Amino acid sequence: MKRKTLILIAVYIIGGILSRTIFHLGPNVEFITAISISSAIIIKNKKIALTIPITIMFLTDLIIGNSNIFIFTWSGFLFPVLIGFILSKYLKKITGNKLLKLTLFSELAGVSSSIFFFVWTNFGHWLTTNMYTKDIGGLISCYINAIPFLKPQLAGNLIIVPILVVTSYYIVSLTLHRKEKLAQA
C-alpha cells in the first residue's frame, strides 16, 4: 500500500476519533458519515474503506462507551460507505460543473445516510430494549421519540458531509494532477 494512502487512512481514523471524543460538537453531530463517504470515494481498496468507520467506532467506544445496540450503530455507518462507492463511480462519468454536482450529491448522500442511520438504529433500540412494546405501536413511538436526535444529525451532515467530501476529493485530485504534471516534465 502506498505511503500516501496510509497517511490518508490515519488522518481519517484520527480525525474520526478526535471528532467523537475531544472535539465533539454536540449530541448526534458527527463526522463518521462524512469520513465514511469520503474514504469510499478516495481509497481504492473497498475493504479498507469499509473498515475505517468500524475502526473509529470500536476505538472510540472503548473510550466513551456504547450500549447494547452497538451492532446497529456500527453497521449504520456502513451505509454511507456504500453510498460513497456509488458516488465514486458517478464521479468518473460526470461532465460540466463537477464541484456543484459533487456538492449536491454529497448533500443527498449525507441526508440519506442520516435517515438510514435513524431508521436502522432506532429499530435496533426498539428490538433490543424493553423501553417500547414489541408491536407496531411501540416501534412508531420509538421513532417519534427519537426525532429530536435526528435533527442535529441531519443539520450536521448537511454541512459536514459536503465540506469533507469536496475538500478531500479536490485535495487528492490536485495532488494526483501535480504528480502527473511532474511525471510529464
N, C-alpha and C positions, 0 to 999 in steps of 0.2 A: 504494500500500500504506500502511496506517495506521502511524503512528509507534509505537504500542504493539506491533504485530506485528513491526516491525523490531527493536525493543528485545528482544522475546522471542527472535527468531531469533539475535540477537547473544549473548544470555545462554546459549542452548543451545550455540552453537558455541564460545564462550569457555569455558564450563563443561566441554564435551567435551574441548577442547584441554588445559585445566588438569588434568583427571582422567587424561589419558593421559601427561602429562609431569611436571609439578611435584608434583601431589597423587596420584600413582599409589599405590593401596593394596596392590598385590601382583600377582603373575602371574595373569592371566586374571580379575582382579576389575576389572570395567569399568562405566562409566556409559553407554556408547553405546547399549546395548539400551534402557535407561530413557529416554534422550533421544529415541531413535527412536520409541518407543511414545507418549511424551508429546507430541512435536511433531506426530505424526499425529492425535492427538485434538484438540489445541488450535488448530493452524494450519490454516485452512480450505483453503489452496492446496496441493493434493496434490503438485504438482511441487516446491514448496519443501520440504515435509516429507520428500520422498524425497532431496533434495539435502543436507539437513543432516548425516546420518551420513557421506555420501560426502565432504563438505567437511571434516568433522572428521578423517576417516581420511587424506585427502590431505595436509592441513596438518600433522598430527602425524607422518605417515610421513616427511615432509621432515626432521623433527627426530630422530625415534627410529629411522627406517628400517623396512623390511619385507623380505619375502623374495619369491621368485618366485610365491608363492601369493596375492599381494595382491589379485588379482581375486576370489578366493574369500573372503578376509576382508572386503573392502569390500562385495561383494554379499551376504555373510552378514548384514550389518546392515540390509539392505533388508526382510528377512522381518519383523522387529519393526515396521517402519513399516506393512506390510500388516496385521499383527495390530492395530495402533493404529487403522487405518481401520475395521476391523470393530468394534472396541471403541467407536469414536466413534458409529457407527450404533446400537449396542446401548444406549449411554448415553441417547440421546434417547427410548428406549422404556421404560426401567426405572422401576418404581414401588417404593415401600416404602423399605427401608433402602439408599439409594444408596451411602453410604460403605462399607458392608460388601460390597455387590456389586461396587463398583469395586475395592476392595482384593483381593477373591478373584479377580476376572477379571484384574487386573494381575499377580497371583501366577502364574496359569495362563499368561498371556502371557509373563512372564519365563522360566518353566520351558520352555515350548515353543520360545521363541526361543533359549535356551541349547542345547537338544537339537538344533534345526535347525542352529545355528552349528557345533556339534561335528561333526555328520554331514557337513555341507557342506564345511567347511574341512579336515577330515581326509581326505575324499575327494579334495579338491584337492591335499593334501600327497602322498597316495599316487599320484595321477595325474601330478604334475609333478616328482617327485623320484625318485631311484634308491635310496632308502632301503629300500623294500619291493619284493618281487617283484610283477610285474603279473598277479596271479591272485587268486582269491577268498581264498586263504590269506594273501597279502600284505596285502590290504585289511582282513581281520579282525585281523591283527597290528597294523596301523596304528591301528585303533580301540581295541584293547585297550591298546596302549602310550600312547594319548592320554587314557585315563580320568583320570589324575591332573590333567590340565589342565581337565577338565570339572567336577570337584568344586568348586574355588574360584569358577568362573563361575556355577554353579548356586547356590551359597551366597550369593554376592554379589547375584545377580539376585533371589533370594527376599526380600532386604532392600531393595536399592536401587530396584528397579522400582516396587513399590507405594508407597514413600515419595515418589519423584519424581512418579509419575503422579497420585497422590491429591493431593499438595500443589499441583502445577501446576494441576490441574483446579479445585480449590477456590479458589485464588488468582484465577484467571481468572474463575470463576463469581461470586465475591464482587465483583470489580471491575466486571463487567458488571451485576450486580444493583444495585450502588451507583449506577452510571451511569443505569440505568433509573429508579431512585427519584428522582434529581436531575432527570431529564427530566420526570417527572410532577409535581414540586413547582412 
